[in-house]
């Protein structure tokens, strides 16, 4: 089969991008496929005996069947738990989309059946004074999966995100409805509304507080043509 890569973005920070990314990887593993992941920049890292580590990046690392070091998955581990470009500035670092895209491409070149690249926050989160995380995906020309936390305000956030992704010339391969903020009384109506408006496949409507194996069972990988 042809190896596939997807950029995972969200409607906001804290919508469950990592949970969805790991569930996608686990769903692929359950089908006997090889997996790899990259989270090029992570803020809010903790100092360990092995250096700075990010919980989300560690979860991605565990879901990779391809042999990768932590640094290959997360080359920029930043300690301050603030916006990545602010965290980088505090540490005297410059984040550059071309450099990060080149790093991600090295992982894609390993040809895992499924590779996910997880951004930070939403589509337009800044990398530096002029670039955003979207520029990484644009340079790599990879399709995008949008994670929407179904809560008040997400309709606007999801539609604007989809509009921006397409305006940047990229394919919105699908979207995932998540319950990161808990259960919303209008969940069904909101998912149905977004499903009719986003004009791309709904890859999964994920229940609240399931483990990764259980979440993987709620994802439909057929839309991603992984087999």
JOMO-V803967 format. One record per pair of residues at least 12 apart in sequence whose ideal C-beta (glycine too) atoms are under 7 Angstrom apart, sorted by sequence separation. I is the first residue (numbers start at 1). J is the second residue. D is the distance in Angstrom with one decimal. If there is no record, write none. Layout:
BEGIN
I_J_D, I_J_D
END
This chain:
BEGIN
8_20_6.5, 25_37_6.4, 42_54_3.7, 61_73_5.2, 146_158_6.7, 206_218_5.3, 8_21_4.8, 57_70_7.0, 60_73_5.8, 78_91_6.1, 104_117_5.3, 120_133_5.9, 205_218_6.9, 42_56_6.3, 119_133_4.2, 177_191_4.8, 191_205_5.7, 204_218_4.8, 42_57_5.2, 146_161_5.7, 204_219_4.1, 21_37_6.7, 57_73_5.5, 146_162_6.3, 203_219_5.7, 204_220_6.2, 39_56_6.3, 53_70_6.8, 57_74_3.8, 76_93_6.9, 203_220_5.6, 39_57_4.7, 76_95_6.5, 54_74_5.8, 203_223_5.9, 39_60_5.8, 144_165_5.1, 201_223_4.0, 37_60_4.0, 54_77_5.8, 175_198_5.7, 53_77_6.7, 52_77_3.9, 117_142_6.8, 175_200_6.1, 177_202_6.6, 183_208_5.7, 37_63_6.6, 144_170_5.4, 146_172_6.3, 174_200_5.4, 182_208_6.1, 37_64_5.4, 52_79_6.0, 143_170_6.6, 144_171_6.9, 148_175_6.0, 150_177_5.3, 173_200_6.8, 174_201_4.2, 175_202_6.2, 176_203_5.1, 179_206_6.3, 35_63_6.2, 36_64_5.2, 75_103_5.4, 143_171_4.2, 144_172_5.5, 145_173_5.6, 150_178_6.8, 172_200_4.7, 174_202_6.9, 175_203_6.7, 176_204_5.1, 177_205_4.4, 178_206_5.1, 179_207_6.6, 35_64_5.4, 144_173_6.3, 145_174_5.5, 146_175_4.3, 147_176_5.0, 148_177_5.9, 149_178_5.2, 150_179_6.3, 174_203_4.2, 177_206_6.6, 179_208_4.0, 35_65_5.0, 36_66_4.2, 97_127_5.8, 138_168_5.4, 143_173_3.9, 145_175_6.8, 148_178_6.6, 151_181_4.5, 176_206_6.5, 34_65_4.9, 35_66_6.6, 138_169_6.9, 145_176_6.7, 147_178_5.6, 149_180_4.4, 34_66_5.9, 36_68_6.3, 42_74_5.2, 45_77_4.4, 47_79_6.9, 95_127_4.4, 96_128_6.9, 104_136_6.7, 138_170_6.6, 149_181_5.4, 45_78_6.0, 95_128_5.4, 137_170_6.0, 151_184_5.5, 39_73_6.1, 45_79_5.4, 94_128_6.3, 97_131_4.6, 134_168_5.8, 150_184_5.4, 38_73_5.8, 39_74_5.0, 40_75_6.1, 41_76_4.4, 42_77_5.7, 43_78_4.5, 72_107_6.4, 101_136_5.0, 105_140_6.5, 155_190_6.3, 29_65_6.2, 37_73_5.9, 40_76_6.3, 42_78_6.7, 84_120_5.1, 100_136_5.2, 104_140_6.2, 154_190_6.8, 158_194_5.5, 162_198_5.4, 22_59_5.2, 26_63_5.9, 43_80_6.1, 44_81_3.4, 150_187_5.2, 18_56_4.1, 22_60_6.3, 25_63_3.9, 43_81_5.9, 97_135_3.7, 101_139_4.0, 123_161_5.1, 155_193_6.4, 159_197_6.2, 21_60_6.3, 25_64_7.0, 43_82_6.2, 97_136_5.2, 101_140_5.1, 122_161_6.4, 155_194_6.5, 124_164_6.7, 150_190_5.2, 158_198_6.8, 18_59_5.8, 22_63_4.7, 43_84_4.9, 84_125_6.8, 85_126_4.5, 98_139_6.3, 123_164_5.3, 150_191_6.2, 18_60_6.8, 83_125_7.0, 85_127_5.8, 97_139_6.0, 123_165_6.2, 41_84_4.9, 83_126_7.0, 85_128_5.6, 43_87_4.4, 66_110_5.6, 66_112_4.8, 148_194_6.6, 174_223_5.5, 174_224_6.9, 173_224_6.5, 41_95_6.1, 60_118_6.7, 145_203_6.8, 41_100_7.0, 40_100_4.4, 40_103_6.1, 40_104_6.0, 38_104_4.8, 38_107_5.0, 36_107_5.3, 36_110_5.9, 36_112_3.8, 35_112_5.5, 34_112_4.5, 35_113_6.9, 37_115_6.7, 34_113_4.7, 35_114_5.2, 36_115_4.4, 37_116_5.0, 38_117_4.8, 39_118_4.6, 41_120_5.7, 33_113_3.8, 33_114_5.8, 37_118_7.0, 28_113_6.2, 28_114_4.2, 25_114_6.6, 24_114_7.0, 25_116_6.3, 24_116_6.0, 21_116_4.7, 40_136_6.7, 21_118_5.1, 18_118_6.4, 17_118_5.6, 5_108_5.2, 3_111_4.7, 8_116_5.5, 13_121_4.3, 3_112_6.1, 4_113_6.9, 8_117_6.8, 12_121_6.9, 3_113_5.7, 4_114_5.5, 5_115_4.3, 6_116_5.6, 7_117_4.8, 8_118_4.7, 9_119_4.9, 12_122_5.4, 8_119_6.6, 10_121_6.8, 11_122_6.1, 1_113_6.2, 3_115_7.0, 5_117_6.7, 7_119_6.5, 10_122_5.6, 114_226_6.0, 9_122_6.4, 113_226_6.5, 9_123_5.0, 20_147_4.9, 7_137_4.1, 17_147_5.0, 16_147_5.8, 15_147_5.2, 15_148_6.7, 16_149_6.3, 15_149_3.8, 7_142_5.0, 9_144_5.9, 11_146_6.9, 6_142_6.3, 5_142_5.0, 6_143_5.7, 7_144_4.9, 8_145_5.3, 9_146_5.9, 10_147_4.4, 11_148_4.8, 12_149_6.7, 6_144_6.9, 11_149_6.4, 6_145_5.0, 8_147_6.6, 11_154_5.7, 12_157_5.9, 11_157_3.9, 11_158_5.1, 11_161_5.4, 9_161_7.0, 20_176_5.0, 20_178_6.4, 16_178_4.2, 15_178_6.0, 16_180_4.0, 15_180_5.3, 14_180_6.2, 6_173_6.0, 26_212_5.2, 30_216_6.1, 26_213_6.1, 23_212_5.6, 27_216_4.0, 22_212_5.1, 26_216_4.0, 31_221_6.9, 23_215_3.9, 27_219_4.8, 23_216_4.6, 28_221_6.7, 33_226_6.3, 27_221_5.4, 24_219_6.2, 19_215_6.4, 23_219_5.7, 31_227_6.4, 28_226_6.2, 4_224_6.3, 4_226_5.9, 1_226_7.0, 1_227_6.4
END
